[in-house]
């Protein structure tokens, strides 16, 4: 009986080894490839694979991987160079690169001479700690000095970063966004800047994010340029 078990058991064991080791390598005679529509050598992550005979060469327009997050753009693929401020995730890591500005005094305005490119999840994210989406600060060591601050007469400081020191003029801020129109206020209850290009819309003023809505949100003279 023992001899019979050994005679049967050894071949069965060898057969199982062959199935587990050799079988998967055969891959059922097919190889699976993914469409590469933009010819950047990275396949479409959203596409289903197509089976081809293992013995056949890789067909034109197909690759072995499916890691491309945008198979319509040859500049977008894992490991691609990330380009800041275009809202495109070139390297397919799930983030976009944005130019932020160091904001040491944390007044919401960054140093225009100290830009830093940082990757964030999306355009709606807050700036990382110590940075601002917006430049414009002419003294990043003083939180009381920035484009939205009131100019104070007699302190020998350009409080509102308009290039003029101690010249105090008040402008109407009809929409209450902290940025004045070109119209002088009759009293000192206005603001001391005249940077607003639409004083009837509190979402339109300098140092805000441009969005695609047909409006010049950030008053830079351009519409829907995103950033």
Steps between C-alpha positions, in 0.01 A plus 500: 500500500781744589670430169174567316451833680854603419456401134182710474597786734831600342360552146204692638732725700713563193188579300385757756841664497486518123155661512600764752840581353478433130126555453486874586802566282308369202240776566235301307675581173401866500663830595290798608569849371344843542438773241754782488314762299748783550809283430683594819569134592246505785165328462154635573416446868127501423506253212440125510786276395500313170636145469752415231692181431818483707696407190390815318698828526340782700253656256534863399315735730514267801730467803531264796413754773189703586643790700418801281250734667432691175551297186409794277803707601852373424644741760306329779631170640666366817836669549428792264625846589238687701426848364377745765182704480330328206271283717619182321633197686782421257665227707176319593559516874157647573627853571559826314796735536427857612731797550451627853674792670669495838279683751717540810271746676188296412295798389368314195741663255831349395838637407508536119876441507465165675287262289494127576339226289300257717271215396144500639199277448288756320449866415260550791757409766619758749861607471741295714595653834743786455406558136243701307330450167565868433803726478484875561651542846766772507609417857456137593632560850210727596145364500362855503654568159329352194289610201178487702628699800397859568767760431588682822607861472825601666664164574738512203384153381334394178232312690290394200789422263386743231843656466403821680583585862263687731270612220153422631206510261171324560308314231151358494482126568145433393515119516689486830782277380774727635597633158387843388378629167645799318238721663602710798304457821343815642621408849771284650270197521634364173820303438842636411551300181329527162581155359153356438396455137137416588378661819158340468629144537677402824651194329684718249816677617878466483666212684225245451488181296402521135231248408338411168182705521540761226609766752835661577491390864847622600497833313812423296334582167472134397186286504495129592877455485454284816809626679 
